[in-house]
Amino acid sequence: MTLTFHPTRVATGFDEEGMLVFDEEQRLVAVLTHLSDRYDGLSGHWFLEAKFGVLEGLGQPTYRDLDAAQEAIAQRLGRRH
């Protein structure tokens, strides 16, 4: 499964660097935010800020980088077929 990432700003109040995540049909499936230095041990990770559809059951995971986020999201989306 191929996902597309588009940079965006997210109005969270502090961590505004974000990524919109689209599936192969160009549907928005998730919004990721890049965690700042205020998060001990998670600084630099990507947080699943918003999720839609089958991703709603994922809880609130963080990913060490965008590759890890893509792999986990694609795997979860692949289960719906």
N, C-alpha and C positions, 0 to 999 in steps of 0.2 A: 504494500500500500504506500502510495506517495502522498506526503503531506506538504502543504505550502505554508511558509511562515512569512508574515508581513510585520515589520516593526511598527510600533505605535506607542503613544503615551497613554498611560492609564492613570486616572485620577484617584489614586489610593491615599493621597495625602503625604506620602513620603517616597515610596519606590515607584517611580513613574515609567521607567523603561519597561516596555512590554512587547509581546509578540501575539498577533492574532494567528490562530492555527486553523487552516482550512483543509478539508478532505479532498479526495479526487474529484468530487462533484462541485467543488468550490463552495461548500457549506461551512459556515463557521462552527467549529466543534469545540474550541477552547481558547482561553486567554491566559497567557503566562506573564508573570512579572518577575523581573530580575531582582533578587534580594540584595540589599545594601549591607554595609558594615554593621548595622545595628543588630544583625542576627548572628550571634556567636555560633560558630561551627557551620552555619548555612550561608554565610556571606558568599555571593557569587553564584549561588544556586538559582534555579528557576522554580517558581511556585505556581501551581495550577490554581490561578485566581478564580476562573469561571469555567464551567464545563457544561456541555449540552448533550442531550440524548443519552446514548449508552455510556458515556463517560461520567455521568452523574454519580455512579456507584463507586467512583475511585477515592472518595474521601478528599484529603487535602495534601497530596504528595508534593515533594520537592524533587528536583532532578539536578544532578551535578553540572550538566551542560545541556545545550539544545539537542545534541545527538541522543542523549539518554531520554530526554522528553519525547523526541520523535519516535524512538523505538517503543517506549511504553504506550504512548497514545495509539500508534499504529497497531500494536499488538491487541490492544483493547478494542479498537474499532474493527479489526479483522475478525473478532469473535462474533460479531453481529450477523455475519453472512452464513 
